[in-house]
Amino acid sequence: MSAAAQEQHELLGEIIEAVWASLLQAEAVPWFGPEPVESAAVRAEVTLTGDWNGAIRVSCEAATAERIAGSMLSLGDGVHVPREDVHDAIGEVVNVVGGNVKGALGGETSLGLPTILDGPSDTEFNPSSRHLVDWHGSPVVVEVVATRAEHTANAETGEAE
């Protein structure tokens, strides 16, 4: 991993820690379990466009997303959270992470609106930085990816991502 990529990875880790502490009132503990499977995942994605183009994605199992939403809504364990509230909660997590990434980038970059989807992804998402966070025994994946145009621009200028 290049020095610039390592710096970006560490910055994303710091952002995740800050978002987990402020939004979820929890410590962002790294996930050391098996690689997550996206079969019944909830995915939230937000795009950034401008001086830097890319996307932020947060994904986890549906039950984990429901537990995150329950925590954000201060509901007790085992309380059913309606799907729209789960989507709102996961959308808010990716939006806050994305806003922090945007702020760290500087320059002229706009943050899009979150898109939330259920089920496995049918699009390729090759992250430049990926973190796995443990949410009460289940993994939450936070990824950043530069768009193809961003990869091409970096390759042409010789800049590291």
C-alpha positions, 0 to 999 in steps of 0.5 A: 500500500502506498503512503498516500493510500495508507494515509487515506485508510487511516483517515477513514478509520479516524472518521469511522471512529468519530461517527461511531462515537457521535452518531451511534454512541459506541466505539468502532471496534475492528471486525476480526471475524469471517469475511462478510457475505452480502446475501441479505445486506442493506447497503447505503451509498453516497457519491462525491463529485467535483475535485474528487469523484467517488463514493462511500458505501456502508453495508451490513446484514439486515438484522445488523442494520435493524440493530443500528437503527434501534440504537440510533432511535434509542429502542430496546433490544429485540424491538422491531424497527420498520424498514423505512426507519432502518433505511433512514438510519443506515442512510444517515450513517453513510451521509455523516461518513461521506460528509466527513470525507468531503470535509477532509478532502477540501476543494470543491466537492459536492455530497450527493443524497444517500441511496439505500438498497436491500440485497446483494450488490449487482455492481462492482465496487473496488474500494481504495479503502475498506474497514470492517467494524464490529457491531455487537458481534456482526460486521459493518463494512465501510468502503471508499472508492474513487470513480473510474475517472478519478483512477484515470486522472491519478494514473495520468498525473502519477498521483497516488490515490 
